Amino acid sequence: IETVQALQKHFNGIAVLKGPGTLVAGPHDKLSRCDAGNPGMASGGMGDALTGSIAGLIAQGFDVYQSVCMG
C-alpha cells in the first residue's frame, strides 16, 4: 500500500500496481484493491489490454479514477 501511494504522490496522478490484490491509488488518498483476476493475466499484453479498457471507459465519459478501478 505504501508503494502505490508513494508512486501516486510522486507522479501526481493515479498509480496501479498489478498483481494478486491489484492496488489503485488516486488523489486525495483514494485507495482501492481488486482481488479478482487469475494467473493467466500475468502474460504479455495484458497491461496493454488494461490500458485500452481504461482509455475506452474514459472516452465514454467515466471519471478517470473510476475508469482505472473498473478496468
N, C-alpha and C positions, 0 to 999 in steps of 0.2 A: 504494500500500500504506500509506504514511504517513497519508493522509487517512482511509481507512476505520478504521485503528487509532486515530486521534485521535478520530473520532466515537464509536467504541465506548467509549473511556475516558471521554469527556465525558458520555455518556448512561448509562454503566454497564449496557449491555445487549448486544444483538447488532446490528451495523451491516451493511447491504447496500448496495453501490454497483453498480447495474445498468449494464451496458454490455458492449462486447466484452471478455471476460475479467472477468465479474462477480466481485466480491470480497466475501467474508463474513468479518467479524471478530467473535470472541466473547471471553468472559472467559478469563483465564489464557493470553493471547497466542495463542489459536487463530486460524488464518487458513486460508481455503480459497479456491480460484479455480475458477470454472466457465467453460470455454471453449466450451461448447455454446450453441446458440441461432442466431438468424438475424435479418436486418434487420426482418422483419415483427413482431418482438417489441417494436420501438420505437414501437408505435402506442398510441393512447389505450385505456385499460382494462387493459393488460397488467399494470400494477402491482397493480390490484385482483385480477386473476386469480392473481397470485403470492401476494398476501396470503391469499386464500381457500385456495389449495393448502397454504400453510404452516399456517394455522389448522386445516385438516382433518387434517393429519398430527399436529399437537399433540393434537387431540381424540382421535386414535386411540392416544395414549399414547407417541408418539415423543418423545425428548429435544428440547428447543427448538432447540438449535444444529443438531442432526442434521436436524430438520424444515426449518429455513431452508436448509441445504445441499441437501437433496433437492428442495425447492421450486424 
